[in-house]
């Protein structure tokens, strides 16, 4: 059996019903539609009874929405992205922000942005309003899907793809109330309910023209507004309040680049001067929405012949609602997962606080012990450094910065060892050795075994081939640009072999 879905848009003055069946590739076929005025039946239960006098509507799966004026909407930012954590904490975060007890409401949300944190747009519905509407419907339908919110279902379908140009706005203008749904990049970021509708506009027109209400309504729907403009008090007040709302959302950062486009639905949307006023106020294109033009919706010819898009859009959106989470809201007591998680959290809150305090105390104790250990170790290392410094620098009178003082002493010693003192700033040990190597005659077979530089005297010890070779070395070294005089010390013939061992002192030039 084909699953039939009945979308019910329950308004103040009329109930709009659309019957659809699912077809291939996720589309829907609209097989029935009707409008039942509430006033003709006396009250809402009687009007619902009259709706279900149509045999095709009985035993269907019903999808409907709660009035936006009964819902509290809140923007939250939570410091994590995990869906499970959001469900566990959202009730706790909302409790201080709502006027009902947390056990008396249903909660749902959509995520409007995620980075390191989550931007949440939450909706809170009183259980009393939910149960009242559920009680009226359950006797007529086989199954009820979770309830949505007026206007959000149509907005989710109309702005499914979203745009980067700015924020899109859907205005669902009913008889006495208007729902404004703000959508950014395909996600609902705010919903506002306004005390404005088609009836106050018609009443103002009737007074302006001096005609009855019914006549003024007929002229309004036919576009015969005559001299009436958007300056009518109800329209002007609504535009001013909507402009303040947009400015506030812009200041909050919910809207980034103004309103990029406005779609209107509902009977009050047919008033042409209001469309022109919206376009001038927000510098954005304004058009009437028609959900039936979607590529996934097929409509029977009999239904198409009497179809009124502005009146039936919301009911059609409910009948063809996407089951994907994030597109609109889902209120149901059968799946009150947010409250269950919160109840468990609240029951364990006392133990969680005690555990937190205990871990905080242990953490502070650990930090203090680490500090004391580090301080003691630091003091011991300073004492060891001072003792080591005094061992190798006994002449130091005062220890201020051991490392810097030690580096300075090493550099001074290195200068002396390399001949870099003030009397000979450009002469280094390497330069003297290179000069000796270059000046020594090649036939002397010179082999140095010791080299000592002290003040201006270089003492070398080495071996040569014979005594004549030692004399030749002395003569050639006297030619050095660094050496002033050369004196031969002890000269001995080695016991083994015929080589000569000698000492020689080189006095450096000043």
Secondary structure, 3 states (H helix, E strand, C coil): CCCEEEEEEECCCEEEEEEEEECHHHCEEEEEEEEEEHHHHCCHHHHHHHHCCCHHHCCCEEEEEECHHHEEEEEEEECCCCHHHHHHHHHHHHHHHCCCCHHHEEEEEEEEEECCCEEEEEEEEEHHHHHHHHHHHHCCCCEECCEEECCHHHHHHHCCCCCCCCEEEEEEECCCCEEEEEEECCEEEEEEEECCCHHHHHHHHHHHHCCCHHHHHHHHHHCCCCCCCCCCHHHHHHHHHHHHHHHHHHHHCCCCCCEEEEEEECHHHHCHHHHHHHHHHHCCEEEECCHHHCCCEEECHHHHHCCCHHHHHHHHHHHCCCCCCCCCCCECHHHCHHHHHHHHHHHCHHHHHHHHHHHHHHHHHHHHHHHHHHHHHHHHHHHHHHHHHHHHCCCCCCCCCHHHHHHHHHHHHHHHHCCCCHHHCCCCHHHHHHHHHHHCCHHHCCEEEEEEEECCEEEEEEEECCHHHHHHHHHHHCCCCCEEEEEEEEEEECCCCCCEEEEEEEEECC
